[in-house]
Amino acid sequence: MRYQAYDYTVKTANAFHGFYSLAHEMTSHPFNPFSHTWMGRATNAMLESAMRATKTYDKLGFEIRSTTIDGQTVMVREQIEHSKPFCDLIHFKRQGRKHKNKVLLVAPLSGHHATLLKGTVEGLLPRHEVYVTDWLDAREVPAEEGPFTFDCYVSYLIEFMELLGEDVHVIAICQPTVQALIATAVMAEQNSVSTPKSLTLMAGPLNTDRNPTRVNEYAREHSVDWFKGFAIMTVPNGYPGAGRKVYPGFLQLGGFLSMNLDTHLKKSLMFMRNIVSGDQEDSDRYRAFYDEYLAVLDIPAEFYLETIERVFKDNALANGTMTYQGKPVDLTAIKNTALLTVEGADDDICGIGQTEAAQDMCSNIPKSMRKHHLQEGAGHYGIFSGSKFRKQVRPLVTEFIRKYS
């Protein structure tokens, strides 16, 4: 009933959105003299803010059409390489380029769409053949497809790596650093030829006992039963996944926003001021960020609850109690995969040391094949997007991958 109530609220808001959009179109039209006055710009700023507050934010496309390699423009074609019920493996195929330095970029299944990593993909494309896990909105997956568990996530990664074959390099960001590490260990233990040549883990909760953040503390303060009662809802009728139990994206988004509410409010006020002052560049930057940030997806309930229990409450990887398909996960089986861990010094979601912990867990990887990088001045999102990523993190990752190709 809670999800149904939210759905009705959204549909009501959409009706207001249409009214605000019409009013904004009329008052901002360049042929309307009012639009060129201070009062007109102020009115337009308020109307656009109202439009954005009542808008439903759908998933955006990657829309990457080209990249620049050695000073030349190379066309890029986005295609689905492999499709699973809960995920599409997207390939950004560079026209006329050999498929070497293959990178499997593992996107989080934590509320936002994989398109949040658009900047990451753009940064990697000039030097790598990039594949991305594009997780689907659980409310769009029919209930007859069955559950999607923590182990299912690991199985998907193993299947994708085996599909890509030899000379695969994995980059996992945030939440899936855990599953990527498990998948690598399972494949190494099986002596799979598709075991990744290198594994880059960025800003992930591998040992949540180290410098716990508010996210970690929140997970530990509440029982799994509490999360099940508060956070899990049933997809209402009208969606392909009707009847499926999910952790709704709108609930996760509320959590994201509440963590830095003052910052988001200040940005909204500044957005209105920029419209009034005519600062188009900053206004467009705000629109682009929040069009992506406010687009969220639902997460399968079983995956969400198992992640809470295994990663945040039991800290199973660090404690040596992690299992896959009922068998213990042996991280010491990883011997020939180079390991790079990257953290942000200002990360308020994943504390310093939580990702670096993999360096100790993977004790059989030669020290010469292990590297850790702490990026000064970078928060959680700055590790994989923005200027710090483009200028400092991406070159480091590329150099590491090439060294072990």
N, C-alpha and C positions, 0 to 999 in steps of 0.2 A: 504493500500500500504506500510506503514512503516513496518508492521510485515512481509509482503512478502519480502521486501528488506532485512530485518534482516535474514530471512530464507535462502535467496540466499547467503548471506554473510557467514552464518554458513556452508552451503554445500560446498562453495568454500574453506573455512578454513579446512574442513574435508579432502579435497583432499591433501592439504599441510601436514596435520597431518599424512597421510599415508606415505608420502615421509620422513618426519622427523623420524617417527617410524622405517622405514626400515634402515635409516642411523644410527640411535641410536643402533639398534640391531646388526648391523655389527661392529660398532666401540667399543661397550661395551662387545662383546663376550669374555668370558674368554680365549679362544684359540687364540685370537688376541693379539699379544705382545704389540701393540700400546695402548690397553686399560689399561695396567698396568703402563703406564708412566704418568707424570704430565700433559703433553699436551693432552694425551688421555682422562684423567679424566676431564680436562677442556672442551674438545670438547663434551664429553658426557653430562656434566652439561648444556652446551648451547643447545644441541640437545633436552634434556629432557625438558628444559624450553620452547623451541619452540613447542614441542609436547603438553605440557600442555596448552599453549596459544591458540592452534588451535583445542583442543579437545572439544567434546560435552560431558558434564557431565550428565550422566543419574542417575536416582534415585538408591541409593544403598539399599540393604536389611538390615534388623536388624541383621540377622545372629547370633542370640542368641540361642545357642544350649543347654546350661546348666547353672546352678547357684550353689552356695555352701550354704547349709543350715545346721547349727550346725556341721560344719566340714565335711559334706558329700556332694558329688556331686549329684545333682538332675537334671535329664534331663528336658529340656524345649521344648515344641512344640508350634510353632506359628501357629495360625489358625484364619480365619475370623469368628468372632462370629455373625456378622450382617453386611449386605451390603446395602448401600444407593447409589443413583446415584452419589453423590459427596463425599462420605466417606465410608471407611470400618472400622468397629470396630474390632481391632485386639486384640486377647486374647493370652497372653503368659502363656500357661497352664503348670504348674509344675506337672510332673508325680508323682502320688502317694500322692499328698498333697490335703487337704481339701480346698474348695473354701471359705476361710474366709479372713477378712481384704481386701475385694475387693476394688481396687483403679482404678478409671477412670481417666487416665492421658489425659488431654485435650491439644492437640498440637495446636500451632498457625497455622492459615491459612494466612500467611504473606510472602510467597515467598519460604521458605525452606520446604523440606519434613519433615514428622514426624520423620524420621530416625535421624534427628538432635538431638533427645532426646534419642538416643541409650544409652548413659551413664546414663541418668536418669532412664531408664527402668532397666538397669543392677544393679543400686544401690538399687532400690526398690524391685526387685525380691526375694531376700533371705527372706524377711519378709512380702511380700504382693502378692496377686493375681492381676496381672496388666493387664489392658485393655487400649488400646491407640486409639485415633481418628486418623486414617490415611487418611488425606484429599487427594483427587485425583486432578490431573492436569486438570484444566478446559478445556484445549484444547483437552483433550482426552474424554470429556463428550459430546455426541451428542447433538446438539442444540434442538432436540425435547424433551429432558428431561426438558426443561424450565429453568427459571432463578433460581439463588441461592442467596437469600437475607440475610440481617442481621437477620431477624426473622427466616429464615430457619435454620440458624446456631443454634439459641436457641432451635428450635423445635427438631433438631437432638439430642442435648444434653439431652433434656427431654426424648425423645424416648429411648436413650441409657441407661439412669438411670433407667427408668421403666423396661427395659429389664433385667437389672442386679438385680433388686429387692431390698430387704431390705439390710441394713448394707453395704451401698455403701459410699465410701469416694472419694471426687473429688479433684484432684490437677490440677489447670489450670495455664499455663505458658504464660506470656506476654499478647498478644492481646486478647485471649479468656477469660481472667479473667473477662472481662465485661460480656460476654455471659453466663459464668458459674454462675456469681452472679445473673443475671436476671433469668436464668433457676431455680436456687434454690429458688428465691423469688416466682416465679410462682407456683412451686410445693408446697411450704409451704402454700401459700394462698389456694391451692386446697386440702390441708391436705393429700397429696399423701404419701403412705407408703414408697415410694422410694426416698423421699426427703433425700439428703445426710446427713449422720451422722456428717461428718465434711467437711469443705471446706477450702482448702489451695490455696491461691492466691499469685502467685509469679511474681514480676516485671511486673505488669500490669498497664495500663493507666486508673485508675478508677476516678481520679480527675486531669485532665491535667492543671489545674490552679496552682497547687503546683509545684514549682521548674521546670518550663517548660524547656525542652531540645530543641536541634536544630530540632528534629523530630516534636515536638509540634509547634514550631514557624513556621516551613516550612508549616505545614498544615493550620495554621491560616493566613499566609501571602497571600495565594492563594485561589481563590474562587472555589466552587465546579465545576462551568463551566470550569474553567481553568484546573482542574484535568481531567475533562471529555474530553477536547480537546487535552491535552498533554499526559496523561497517559493511556487512553483507546484506545485499538486497536482491530482489527477484526482478528480472527484466520483464516489463509489462507487455501486454498485447500490443501489436502494431509493429513489432520488430522481429526479424528472422530468429533471433535468439530468445524469444518469449519463453519464460519459465526457467531460464538458466540463472543460477546463482552467480552474482558478480560483486566485485568491489567497484562501485560506480566511479567514473572519471570525475564527475562533478564534486564528489566527496574528497577525492585526492587533491583536486584543484583548490578546494577550500582550505585544505591543509597547507598547500604550497603558499597560498596568498597570506594566510594568517601568520606564517613564520616571519614575514617581512612586510606586514601590512602598512607600516608607516612609509616604507620605501615606495610601495606601489601607489599609495595615495599621493605622495609627492610627485611621482612621475605623471600621474593623471592630471594634477593641477598644472604642472609644467607644460603638458601637452596642450591644454586649453590656452595657456599664455602664449605658446608658440604659434597657435592658430591666429590669435588676436594680433600678434606682432608680425605675422607673415613669414615666420621661419619655417619654410616648407621642408627643408632637409631634415631637421630634428623631428618634425611632425610625422614625416614618412617613416623615419627610423622607429618611432614609437608604434606606429600602425603595424609595421612589418613584424616587430618583436611580439606584440600582444596578439596579433592574428594567429601566430603560431603557438604562443604560450597558453592561450585560452582554449585551444582546440585539444580536447582530451578524449581518451577511450576508456572503456570498461575493462577490468581485469578479471579473468576467471577466479571465482572465489577460492577454489582449492589451491591454486597457485599462490594467491595472495596469503592465505592463512599458513600454508606450509613455509613460505618465505619468512613470515613473521616468526614462526616457531624455530625453524632451523638456523636462520641467519642471525636474527636479532635477539632471540631469547636463549637458545641453546648455544649460540656461537660455535656451531658444530665443526666448522673447518679448523678453527684454531684449537679446539679441544680434541680433535682427532676422532670425532664420532659421526662424521658425515657419511651417508650411505648413498648408493645409487642402485636402484632396483634390488634393494635388500642386502647388498654387499658393501662392506666398508670401502671407502675411497682411499687409495694409497697415493698420496702426493709424492712420495719418494720414488714412485715409478717413473716420474718425469726426469729424464736424464739428458736428452738431446734437443730439447726445446729451449731456445734462448728466452730469458725473462726480463721484461722491462716493466717497472712499476712507476706510475706518475701520480703525484698528488699536488693539490693546491694549498698554499700556505694559509689562504683565507677561506678555506672551504668550511661552511657551517652545516653541511649535510653529512659529509664523511670526514671524520677527524683525522688529523695527521697521524700517520703510523698504521692506520687500518688497512691500507692497500700495501704498504711496504712490508707488512707481515708475511706476504707471500714469499719474500726472499728467504725467510727462515723456514717456512713450511716446505719449500721445494729444495731441500738440503742436498739432493743428489745432482742438481744442476751445477756444473763447474762454476766457480766464482767468476771466472773470466767471461762467462756467458750470462751474467746477471748484472743488471744496472738499475739504479733508482734515481729518480729526479723529483725534486721538490721545486715547484714553480712559484717563485715569489710574486706576490701581488695578484694571484689568481684565486677566484672563488670557485665554487663547484662547476658552474657553467663555463667559466673562463678557461678551464682545462681543455675543453674540446671545441670551443668556438671563440670568435673574437680575435683581437690583435695579439694577445699573448699566445694563443694557439698557433696562429699563422706564422708569427715571427720566431717563436722559441720552441714550442712543444712539437709542432709538425716536423720541422727540420730534424729534431732529435729522433723522432719516431722513424722517419724515412731512413736516416743514416743507420739506425739499429736494424731495420728490416733488411736493407741492402747488405749489411755485413753478414747476415745469416741466410741469404738467398742461395 
